[in-house]
Amino acid sequence: MTTPETITIEHMDGAAAARAEDAFSLVYAEAFAEPPYDKTSDSIDANFRRFRSQVRKKTFSAALARTGDGEPVGIAYGYPLSPSTGWWDRLTTPVSDELRREDGHRTFGLMELAVRAPWRRLGVARRMHEAVLTDTTAERVLLNARPDAEAAQAAYRSWGYRKVGEAHPWEGAVLHDVMVLDLRGSGG
């Protein structure tokens, strides 16, 4: 039986995450094949084409959770948003210029956070969230979350995230909540 104590969280840079792509892919494919995501093999392949580009960013940060015998159970990764990010342009209702201002350091974009079903409700997601942000100097974290992903929504709210808008993060995507977590108590 796996207990929270037997799950290790490894913080990784892009090079280490690239070497562990199979573990990241396994967790992603299993976690996001479930409703409400229902990811297909084509969308999983597309995600990992992006992943291979993302891990090359100097500021890429990841966390990989494993059982004591090395089985991958969870992933988290992201990087600070560039001044030219299109993230804010996807919102259905515009937000203030101050909220959308990016300088390459202000906002950490959390691209993915997932835990395989047998290891949920053990605090793994929270520990990975903390690990992926270990070295960040960002003021805040930004993520997109499906409103119908109730467990994820509840976790994000309990960690202090607040909804700032809604977006279709990519062409053909369902509507997602755009959520921000203030890391510096700055309120914005």
N, C-alpha and C positions, 0 to 999 in steps of 0.2 A: 504494500500500500504506500502510495506517495503521500508525503506530508509536506506542508510548506517548507519545512526545514531541509528536506532532501532535494529541493529544487534550487539549482544555482542560477544566478543571473550574471552573464558576462557582458560587460560594456565593450563595444567594438568600434574601431574606426572603419572607414570605407574599405581598406584593403582586407582587414580581417572579415568583414561582412561578405565581401566578394568571395573569399575562400570558403565561407559557410553558406553560400547561396542555396545549396541543396536543402539545408535545414530550414532556411527562411522560406523556401518554396514549398516544402512539405507542410509547414504550419499554415502558411497563407492559403494554400489550395484546400486544406481540410477545413479550416475555420470559415473561409468565405464561400465554400460550396453550400453551406447551410442557408436556410431562409433567415433573414429576408434578402441576403445578398445573392444567393444562387449563381455564383460565378461559374462561367463555362471555362473549358480548357483554353479557348481562344483569349478570353479576358485575363486569365492567369498568365498566359504566355506574354500578353501585352504588358502586364504589370512588371514582369521580370525583365523585359526589354528596357523599361524605364529604370528599374532597379540597377541594372548594369551601368547605366549612365549616372544615376544618382550616387552610387558608391564611389565614383571618381571625384566627387566634390571634396575639397580639403576639409570642409566643415561638417561632413556627413558623420552622424552619430547613430549607433544602433545598440540594441540589447537583445540577447538571445538567452532564453530560459531553457534549461535542460534538467532532466531527472538525474539522479545519482549515477545511473548507468549510461548517461549521454543522450538519451532520447530527447529530441527537440519538442518543447511544449508551448513556447510562446516567442513572439517577435515584436519588436518596436523599432522604428527608425524614422529619421527625418534630418533636417538641416535648416540653418537660418535662411530666410527668404531674401532674395536679391531686391535691390531697388526697383528692378523692372518686372517683378513678379506679376503674373496675370491673375493670381488668386483672388484679389479683391474685385477684379473686373467681372467675375462670374456671378456676383450677387444679383439677386432679382430686384432688390431695392438698394440704391447707392447708400453708402455710409460716408461719414464725414472725412474730409481730407486728413485730419489728424489721426483718425482710427486707421486709415489705409496707408499712412506714411510708412515706407520701408527704407532702410539704409544698409541692408546686408548684415546687420547685427541685432536689430530691434526685436525681430520675431522669429522664433523657432517654429518651423512648419513640421508638425507631426504627421508624416505621410501614412504610416500604418501602425496599428497596435492590434495584436490578435493572440488569443490563447486557445489551444485545442480543447474541445469539450471536456474530456476527463479531468482536466486540471484547472477548470474554472472555479471561482469562488474560494480560492486558496490565497488570494492576495498577489498572485503572480503578475497580473496586469499592472497593478500599482507599483510593484517593485521594479518592473521593466520601465515604466514611465519615469520613475525617479532616476534609474540608471542612465537612460538615454539623455536625460537633462543634466547629468553630473557635471559636465564641464561647460555648460552653456553660460554665456554672459547676457543672453537675451532678456528683455524685459517681460516677455510674454510668450505663450505658446498658442498656436493657431491650428485648428483641425476642422475637418468636415465629418459629420456623423449623420447617419440615416436616422430620421425621427422614429422609424419603426424598429430600430435596434434598441429595444427597451433596456436591456442589461447594460449595454455600452453607455447609453444616455444617462442612466442612473449613476454609473461609476463616474462619468465625467462631471456631472453636477456635484457629486459628493466630494470630488477633488477640487472643486472651486471654479470649474469652467462656467461661463455664461454664454448664452446664445446672443450673437450680434447681428444675425441675418440668416438668409437662406440663399442657396446657390445650386446650380447645376454644374458641378465641378469639371465635367468634361462633356463633350458632345454626346447626347443621348442618355446622360445620367439622370436618375431620378433626383428629386429635390432633396438636398442635404441641409442640415443645420450647420451654420458656420459658428464655431465656438472658440472663445478666447479664455485663456487662463493667465491672469496677471501674476507674474513671478516676483515683482518688485513692490507690489502694493500701490502701483501708480494709478490704478483706476482706468487705464486706457490702453 
